[in-house]
Amino acid sequence: MRVVIGEDHALLRDGLTRLLEAHGFEVVAAVDNAVSLSQALREMDLDVAVVDVRLPPTFRDEGLRAAIEARTRKPGFPVLVLSQYVEQAYAAELLADGQGAVGYLLKERVGDVHSFLDAVTRVAEGGTAMDPEVVRQLVARRGPLDELSPREREVLGLMAEGRSNGGIAQALVVTESAVEKHVGQIFSKLHLATADNNHRRVLAVLAYLRATG
């Protein structure tokens, strides 16, 4: 897979490059500012972008803006955003187009090599990878989720991380059929239609949380 990295911290940028290349990814560009990132996203043949939210020159949301612009030009272009902190508004904006192939991780998760590489691969293949802490904060908000049972909240959180029913069953040590029942209840209580694949149902849940939270 061909990857572009947008990260202003030299050590992290180099570390991400080495990590990805060591596991079979081709890093075609690793840049430290939003202008160079936007140029790479426009001109290069890429499979996925790994992008810091905040890049020079202002260190506000230039990386996120470049990613959203790329997805506007090419709907569904895979983007995994990295952030120092949980910024729910940024996560929500990234998900707003409902196209899938997006992820939002805290930078500290990069240290968990297996999980990070899994997130990059999942996003590149059209799936969703949300940081567990982002999910926890979304699920913890009061509102329509008050209707969900504690177990259904657990299932919803694991869904939003991008896990399949089988993966949720394994994490909760229950049967897959039990998870399917919980998923059905979640969509029923949140008045959401089920979808054919996992990342679309995750996006539907997060879109609902944004709209009503």
RODO-2510 file (C-alpha; in nm, 4 decimals, decimal comma):
residues 213
     n   res          X          Y          Z
     1     m     0,0000     0,0000     0,0000
     2     r     0,1240     0,3474    -0,0884
     3     v     0,1175     0,5886     0,2059
     4     v     0,1717     0,9599     0,2627
     5     i     0,2565     1,0799     0,6136
     6     g     0,1845     1,4341     0,7329
     7     e     0,3562     1,4916     1,0693
     8     d     0,5645     1,7903     1,1827
     9     h     0,7585     1,6171     1,4623
    10     a     1,0689     1,4760     1,2955
    11     l     1,1174     1,1831     1,5334
    12     l     0,7571     1,0670     1,5072
    13     r     0,7552     1,1176     1,1300
    14     d     1,0707     0,9098     1,0956
    15     g     0,9363     0,6488     1,3349
    16     l     0,6090     0,6157     1,1433
    17     t     0,8006     0,5850     0,8174
    18     r     1,0266     0,3109     0,9505
    19     l     0,7400     0,1254     1,1139
    20     l     0,5207     0,1238     0,8054
    21     e     0,8018     0,0327     0,5689
    22     a     0,9100    -0,2510     0,7971
    23     h     0,5629    -0,4007     0,7613
    24     g     0,5250    -0,3869     0,3867
    25     f     0,3857    -0,0365     0,3283
    26     e     0,5456     0,1975     0,0751
    27     v     0,5853     0,5476     0,2170
    28     v     0,5939     0,7621    -0,0951
    29     a     0,6103     1,0918     0,0937
    30     a     0,6637     1,2031     0,4534
    31     v     0,6078     1,5769     0,4943
    32     d     0,6063     1,8247     0,7823
    33     n     0,3605     2,0926     0,6693
    34     a     0,0121     2,1319     0,5258
    35     v     0,1219     2,2804     0,1921
    36     s     0,3426     1,9835     0,1087
    37     l     0,0767     1,7442     0,2342
    38     s    -0,1911     1,8972     0,0125
    39     q     0,0427     1,8799    -0,2861
    40     a     0,1165     1,5126    -0,2219
    41     l    -0,2523     1,4329    -0,1817
    42     r    -0,3302     1,6071    -0,5119
    43     e    -0,0464     1,4756    -0,7239
    44     m     0,0489     1,1285    -0,5977
    45     d    -0,1136     0,7894    -0,6460
    46     l    -0,1894     0,6932    -0,2866
    47     d    -0,3792     0,4246    -0,0988
    48     v    -0,3982     0,5947     0,2418
    49     a    -0,2860     0,9080     0,4271
    50     v    -0,1683     0,9184     0,7896
    51     v    -0,2098     1,2785     0,8991
    52     d    -0,1569     1,4872     1,2122
    53     v    -0,4525     1,7175     1,2805
    54     r    -0,2288     2,0156     1,3555
    55     l     0,0436     2,1131     1,1086
    56     p     0,2404     2,4292     1,0298
    57     p     0,2042     2,7134     0,9690
    58     t    -0,0598     2,7814     1,2375
    59     f    -0,0795     2,4421     1,4131
    60     r    -0,4587     2,4581     1,4255
    61     d    -0,6273     2,2071     1,1965
    62     e    -0,4312     2,2277     0,8712
    63     g    -0,3739     1,8527     0,8519
    64     l    -0,7418     1,7801     0,8997
    65     r    -0,8339     2,0415     0,6377
    66     a    -0,5946     1,8873     0,3862
    67     a    -0,7463     1,5439     0,4519
    68     i    -1,1034     1,6680     0,4139
    69     e    -1,0093     1,8519     0,0942
    70     a    -0,8610     1,5292    -0,0447
    71     r    -1,1818     1,3420     0,0371
    72     t    -1,3844     1,6152    -0,1324
    73     r    -1,1844     1,5670    -0,4522
    74     k    -1,1897     1,1887    -0,4206
    75     p    -1,4826     1,0695    -0,2057
    76     g    -1,3882     0,7863     0,0243
    77     f    -1,0125     0,8457     0,0011
    78     p    -0,8684     0,6653     0,3075
    79     v    -0,7431     0,8929     0,5855
    80     l    -0,6166     0,8026     0,9317
    81     v    -0,5897     1,1145     1,1476
    82     l    -0,3568     1,1322     1,4467
    83     s    -0,4143     1,3736     1,7342
    84     q    -0,2428     1,4556     2,0625
    85     y    -0,5765     1,4894     2,2402
    86     v    -0,9363     1,3798     2,2012
    87     e    -1,1030     1,6502     1,9929
    88     q    -1,4543     1,5278     1,9281
    89     a    -1,5394     1,8073     1,6840
    90     y    -1,2511     1,7035     1,4584
    91     a    -1,3499     1,3375     1,4733
    92     a    -1,7072     1,4320     1,3881
    93     e    -1,6034     1,6516     1,0953
    94     l    -1,3861     1,3783     0,9503
    95     l    -1,6796     1,1376     0,9617
    96     a    -1,9338     1,3864     0,8308
    97     d    -1,9354     1,2737     0,4663
    98     g    -2,0376     0,9185     0,5626
    99     q    -1,8046     0,7644     0,3037
   100     g    -1,6104     0,5325     0,5346
   101     a    -1,2343     0,4706     0,5083
   102     v    -1,1565     0,7011     0,8006
   103     g    -0,9809     0,6702     1,1328
   104     y    -0,9057     0,8918     1,4307
   105     l    -0,6380     0,7812     1,6767
   106     l    -0,4506     0,9399     1,9628
   107     k    -0,0778     0,9546     1,8931
   108     e    -0,0051     0,7446     2,1989
   109     r    -0,1679     0,4467     2,0218
   110     v     0,1217     0,4335     1,7748
   111     g     0,3194     0,2589     2,0482
   112     d     0,0852    -0,0372     2,0174
   113     v     0,2343    -0,1482     1,6878
   114     h    -0,0155    -0,4228     1,6091
   115     s    -0,3189    -0,2044     1,6754
   116     f    -0,1745     0,0889     1,4801
   117     l    -0,0915    -0,1213     1,1756
   118     d    -0,4330    -0,2840     1,1954
   119     a    -0,5931     0,0616     1,1982
   120     v    -0,3960     0,1770     0,8928
   121     t    -0,4853    -0,1403     0,7029
   122     r    -0,8508    -0,1273     0,8040
   123     v    -0,8866     0,2345     0,6924
   124     a    -0,7026     0,1691     0,3657
   125     e    -0,9460    -0,1141     0,2940
   126     g    -1,2474     0,1114     0,3482
   127     g    -1,3174     0,0460     0,7146
   128     t    -1,3268     0,2633     1,0247
   129     a    -1,0804     0,2890     1,3132
   130     m    -1,1856     0,5112     1,6024
   131     d    -0,9694     0,5573     1,9098
   132     p    -1,1203     0,3808     2,2123
   133     e    -1,0965     0,7023     2,4158
   134     v    -1,2890     0,8990     2,1530
   135     v    -1,5520     0,6275     2,1533
   136     r    -1,5635     0,6238     2,5327
   137     q    -1,6297     0,9974     2,5472
   138     l    -1,8970     0,9771     2,2789
   139     v    -2,0721     0,6847     2,4431
   140     a    -2,0529     0,8489     2,7860
   141     r    -2,2507     1,1528     2,6728
   142     r    -2,6049     1,1671     2,7956
   143     g    -2,8942     1,1747     2,5517
   144     p    -3,0392     0,9053     2,3260
   145     l    -2,7931     0,6505     2,4618
   146     d    -2,9797     0,6552     2,7921
   147     e    -3,2063     0,3930     2,6355
   148     l    -2,9209     0,1465     2,5958
   149     s    -2,8329    -0,1142     2,8552
   150     p    -2,4754    -0,1227     2,9937
   151     r    -2,3982    -0,4243     2,7742
   152     e    -2,5383    -0,2510     2,4671
   153     r    -2,3142     0,0479     2,5394
   154     e    -2,0159    -0,1867     2,5526
   155     v    -2,1132    -0,3372     2,2188
   156     l    -2,1651     0,0076     2,0648
   157     g    -1,8220     0,1191     2,1818
   158     l    -1,6563    -0,1868     2,0291
   159     m    -1,8517    -0,1385     1,7072
   160     a    -1,7264     0,2181     1,6821
   161     e    -1,3685     0,0966     1,7204
   162     g    -1,4265    -0,0941     1,3985
   163     r    -1,4679    -0,4464     1,5345
   164     s    -1,6768    -0,7092     1,3614
   165     n    -1,9450    -0,9057     1,5460
   166     g    -1,6944    -1,1873     1,5822
   167     g    -1,4368    -0,9509     1,7287
   168     i    -1,6919    -0,8095     1,9728
   169     a    -1,7933    -1,1595     2,0784
   170     q    -1,4311    -1,2461     2,1457
   171     a    -1,3710    -0,9277     2,3461
   172     l    -1,6816    -0,9756     2,5615
   173     v    -1,6505    -1,3563     2,5831
   174     v    -2,0016    -1,4153     2,4496
   175     t    -2,1426    -1,5898     2,1443
   176     e    -2,1625    -1,4121     1,8099
   177     s    -2,5380    -1,4680     1,8026
   178     a    -2,5648    -1,2814     2,1334
   179     v    -2,3733    -0,9899     1,9826
   180     e    -2,6053    -0,9880     1,6802
   181     k    -2,9035    -0,9556     1,9145
   182     h    -2,7402    -0,6653     2,0985
   183     v    -2,6611    -0,4922     1,7680
   184     g    -3,0230    -0,5298     1,6610
   185     q    -3,1402    -0,3772     1,9879
   186     i    -2,8971    -0,0862     1,9535
   187     f    -3,0225     0,0072     1,6097
   188     s    -3,3815    -0,0361     1,7177
   189     k    -3,3420     0,1903     2,0220
   190     l    -3,1472     0,4524     1,8266
   191     h    -3,3927     0,4352     1,5345
   192     l    -3,1162     0,3469     1,2885
   193     a    -3,1502     0,1105     0,9965
   194     t    -2,8951    -0,1695     0,9883
   195     a    -2,6443    -0,1715     0,7023
   196     d    -2,4800    -0,4478     0,5050
   197     n    -2,1281    -0,3897     0,6267
   198     n    -1,9611    -0,2981     0,9496
   199     h    -1,8075     0,0414     0,8711
   200     r    -2,1359     0,1826     0,7425
   201     r    -2,3218     0,0916     1,0582
   202     v    -2,0419     0,2429     1,2667
   203     l    -2,0629     0,5653     1,0699
   204     a    -2,4393     0,5687     1,1103
   205     v    -2,4089     0,5392     1,4867
   206     l    -2,1467     0,8131     1,5112
   207     a    -2,3453     1,0406     1,2806
   208     y    -2,6461     0,9946     1,5036
   209     l    -2,4419     1,0783     1,8134
   210     r    -2,3106     1,3957     1,6496
   211     a    -2,6556     1,5083     1,5457
   212     t    -2,8234     1,4522     1,8784
   213     g    -2,5459     1,4870     2,1359
***
